[in-house]
Amino acid sequence: MRPKTHVFPAFAGRLRKWCSFGLALLCLSSLLVTPACHRDQGKVIFALPVADWWTAAPFLLPQNAEIFKQKGLDLTTLEVKSGLESKNAVIAGTADIGVCAATPLAIAAAKKEGLVVLNTYLRASSIVGFVRPKDMAPNAVPPAPVGLVLSTISESFLYHYLKQRGQEKLLIDKQLPTRPARPADIPGLFKSQAVKSAVIWEPFLSIAGEETGYVADRSVPFEVNLYIITRPTVWNERKETVQKFLAAVEETCRYLRENSDPSRRNTEQRFGFKADFLAATWPLVHYEVVWDLQHMKDEINREAETAKALGQISEIPKSDYLFAK
């Protein structure tokens, strides 16, 4: 009798291979459809404005890489030119966390853009001011044309300065000639005599104030805070990672406060300033991670008031949703 030929073992072997292959595909597809926030909890893309030393200083310390690493973070820094660009990168999803001043947040609230304010990390009252003629009388309207950076704390400072003197209509009705410019262009406008005064922040305030016949005037108090921001999805899905980021920022701010002189010298070197260039302005900035809800709302409302008066938004928006954390 001829022995039976069993084909099942060979088929079973092929079946096992197919099953193994299918299982591998299933695992791969599961990985691909899992959101990045669940795969890489410690990875953070941070949009840092690097044009202004006072914005960037805590994030440029030599110790930073180790501080963030010790918190379990894999930090990638995306360098941008301004707080507005940082805010836009967060909204677009090209960055997880960013920083900006209150002005972009006021306009963002009017547009109901998806943002969450996490904390402030900087407070200063004399970082923005006038570059004015030395012989300008106290409380006078600055001579025109006035150099301005539109839709920023530069324009807001001038509006509130004039409002306190009952002359805000000069700006609202465009009776006071202004010269819109980028921050870094302000000093050059004095050299070319294109402006006779300006409202600008550091370091351009100090640089332009060195022009013959002019002075950097920081005597008008105008508080500026910088806000750490993220998207609602990042906060809701990666809360632990965001909290680690905030803890790392608080540690860098603490180091900066406790090691003020070496931190200042490091910042001068990073920005190519001459030695002691920041000696006068460095003490004007306080770095600390703070949650002061009413204070933040008040400042954003101040900026919204300016934006509405100047026709940039139609109504002062409710900003409560920004603080949903």
Secondary structure, 3 states (H helix, E strand, C coil): CCCCCCCHHHHHHHHHHHHHHHHHHHHHHHHHHCCHHHHCCCEEEEEEECCCHHHHHHHCCCCHHHHHHHCCCEEEEEEECCHHHHHHHHHHCCCCEEEECHHHHHHHHHCCCCCEEEEEEEEECCCEEEEEECCCCCCCCCCCCEEECCCCHHHHHHHHHHHCCCCCHHHHCCCCCEEECCHHHHHHHHHCCCCCEEEEECCHHHHHCCCCCEEEECCCCCCEEEEEEECHHHHHHCHHHHHHHHHHHHHHHHHHHHCHHHHHHHHHHHHCCCCCCCCCCHHHEEEEEECCHHHHHHHHHHHHHHHHHCCCCCCCCCCHHHHCC
